[in-house]
Each structure stands twice: as structure tokens, then as C-alpha cells.
Amino acid sequence: MINLRVAKKEDCPRLMELIHELALFERAPEQVTVTLTEFEEAGFGPKPVWKTYVAEDDGIIIGMALYYVRYSTWKGQRLYLEDLIVTEAYRGKGAGKLLFNRMVQEAYELGFNGMTWQVLDWNEPAIKFYNMYEAAIEPGWLNASLSKEQLAAYKA
């Protein structure tokens, strides 16, 4: 029986394991540069910026859904689902659906104007999953970012 609950600080090492598993699946393991300390501080420090629900089976965390609040000048406040991860052995067994449904409920309960997330164009199982919700998957947007090192190089 899969149980959902809000993550606690002591869950962070396991959450980082799941994050690394996702990065490996997404073919970008070298892209995870956040440290455990930074991750804990961002979620449980004096100014938390993310919240996570975990899925457990017999007390073992087998999945997570991490979100933060995003503000759109066009849409207002929205829940941004940063990561929806279910460890490989549990995929297809309903944990992802439970976590995603919890995110939908969370966005509704918090009065947000919607929920957004990203999915890689080659991740057919995820796209099929999101299509079950009749999600609008928008083509044509490219991701842009600057690293910490780039920020430092271009500081004013």
C-alpha cells in the first residue's frame, strides 16, 4: 500500500538519490550540481522555496513530487511541478498517479490559477501519462538558463 506524506528534512538524502536517478534517466547525470546542504536549506531553512510530497511503500520512499510557486504575468500564481519521480521498480504501479493527483489537489487547495511543468519530448511514457489528464503540452518553447559560474562572470 502506497502512502503519501509531506517530506521532512531527514528525507533529503533519499530525495537526492531519487533526483540523481531522474538525472540518469534524463541522460544528464552531470547536471545535478546542488549539494545536500543546499537542497536541505532550500526546503527546510529559514526561507523555504520548495515543498515535496513523498510516496512510501512500507516506510521506504519510492517516489516524490517537488513543487514551488511560480508567478506568471499572464496567468498569476501557479504551482510549478519541478520533479515527479518514481523509482524504476515502482513505475507503472500507481505511485506517479497518486503524486500527480496530489499536486493537482494542492494547486486547487492553494487557490492557484493552474499548474505547469516540463516534459522531455522523447519521454513517451510521461507524455502518455500527462495526456490522460488532457494536459496542454506546448511545442515551440526552448529552455534558457545561466549557471552559477556564468552569473559570476557577468555580475554588474
C-alpha positions in Angstrom: 0.0 0.0 0.0 1.5 3.3 -1.1 1.2 6.2 1.4 1.7 9.9 0.6 3.0 12.4 3.1 4.9 15.8 3.1 8.6 15.3 3.1 10.7 16.0 6.2 14.3 17.3 6.4 15.6 13.8 7.3 14.2 12.6 3.9 16.6 14.8 1.9 19.3 12.2 1.4 16.8 9.8 -0.1 15.2 12.6 -2.2 18.7 13.4 -3.6 19.1 9.7 -4.6 15.8 10.0 -6.5 16.9 13.2 -8.1 20.1 11.5 -9.3 18.1 8.6 -10.6 16.0 11.0 -12.6 19.0 12.8 -13.9 20.5 9.5 -15.1 17.1 8.6 -16.8 17.1 12.0 -18.5 20.6 11.4 -19.7 22.1 14.3 -17.8 23.6 13.0 -14.5 26.4 15.6 -14.6 23.8 18.4 -14.5 22.9 17.7 -10.8 25.2 20.2 -9.0 23.2 21.1 -5.9 24.7 19.7 -2.7 22.7 18.0 0.0 23.3 21.0 2.3 22.0 23.4 -0.3 19.0 21.2 -1.0 18.1 21.0 2.7 18.5 24.7 3.2 16.2 25.5 0.2 13.5 23.2 1.6 13.8 23.5 5.3 15.9 26.6 6.0 14.5 30.0 7.2 13.2 30.8 3.7 12.0 27.5 2.1 11.3 27.7 -1.6 10.1 24.2 -2.3 7.7 21.6 -0.9 7.7 17.9 -1.6 5.3 15.1 -1.2 6.8 11.6 -1.0 5.3 8.2 -1.8 6.2 5.4 0.6 5.8 1.7 0.4 6.3 0.0 3.8 8.1 3.1 5.1 10.6 3.3 2.1 10.4 6.4 -0.1 9.8 5.2 -3.6 8.7 8.5 -5.3 8.4 12.2 -4.9 6.7 15.3 -6.3 8.6 18.6 -5.7 7.0 21.9 -6.4 7.4 25.6 -5.9 5.2 28.7 -6.6 5.7 30.3 -10.0 4.3 33.7 -10.9 3.2 34.4 -14.5 2.4 38.0 -15.5 -0.1 36.4 -17.9 -1.7 33.8 -15.6 -0.9 34.7 -11.9 0.3 32.3 -9.3 0.7 28.7 -10.5 2.1 25.6 -9.0 5.3 24.6 -10.8 6.0 20.9 -10.6 9.7 20.7 -10.8 10.1 16.9 -10.4 7.8 14.0 -10.4 10.0 10.9 -9.8 9.1 7.3 -9.1 12.0 4.9 -8.7 12.2 2.5 -11.6 11.0 -0.7 -9.7 7.7 1.1 -8.9 6.9 2.7 -12.2 3.5 1.7 -13.6 2.2 0.7 -10.2 0.2 3.9 -9.4 2.6 5.9 -7.3 3.1 8.5 -10.0 -0.7 8.9 -10.4 -1.1 9.4 -6.6 1.7 12.0 -6.6 0.4 13.9 -9.6 -3.2 13.8 -8.3 -1.8 15.3 -5.0 -0.2 18.1 -7.0 -3.5 18.9 -8.8 -5.2 18.9 -5.4 -2.5 21.1 -3.9 -2.8 23.7 -6.7 -6.5 23.8 -6.3 -6.4 24.0 -2.4 -3.9 26.8 -2.6 -6.1 28.8 -5.0 -3.5 28.8 -7.8 -4.5 29.7 -11.3 -3.1 26.5 -12.7 -0.1 24.1 -12.7 2.8 23.9 -15.0 5.7 21.5 -15.6 8.1 20.4 -18.3 8.5 17.0 -20.1 11.2 16.0 -22.4 9.9 15.5 -26.0 11.4 11.9 -26.1 9.8 10.8 -22.8 6.9 9.0 -24.4 5.7 7.2 -21.2 5.5 10.6 -19.4 3.7 12.3 -22.3 1.2 9.4 -22.5 0.7 9.8 -18.7 0.1 13.6 -18.9 -2.2 13.1 -21.9 -4.5 11.1 -19.6 -5.1 14.4 -17.8 -5.7 16.2 -21.1 -2.7 18.4 -20.3 -1.7 21.0 -22.8 1.8 20.2 -23.9 3.2 23.2 -25.8 5.7 22.9 -28.6 8.0 25.8 -29.6 9.4 26.9 -26.2 13.1 26.5 -25.6 14.6 26.4 -22.2 17.3 29.0 -21.3 19.5 29.3 -18.3 22.7 30.7 -16.8 24.8 28.7 -14.4 26.2 30.0 -11.1 29.6 30.4 -12.9 28.0 32.4 -15.7 26.2 34.6 -13.2 29.5 35.4 -11.5 31.2 36.1 -14.8 28.6 38.7 -15.8 27.9 40.3 -12.5 27.4 44.1 -12.7 
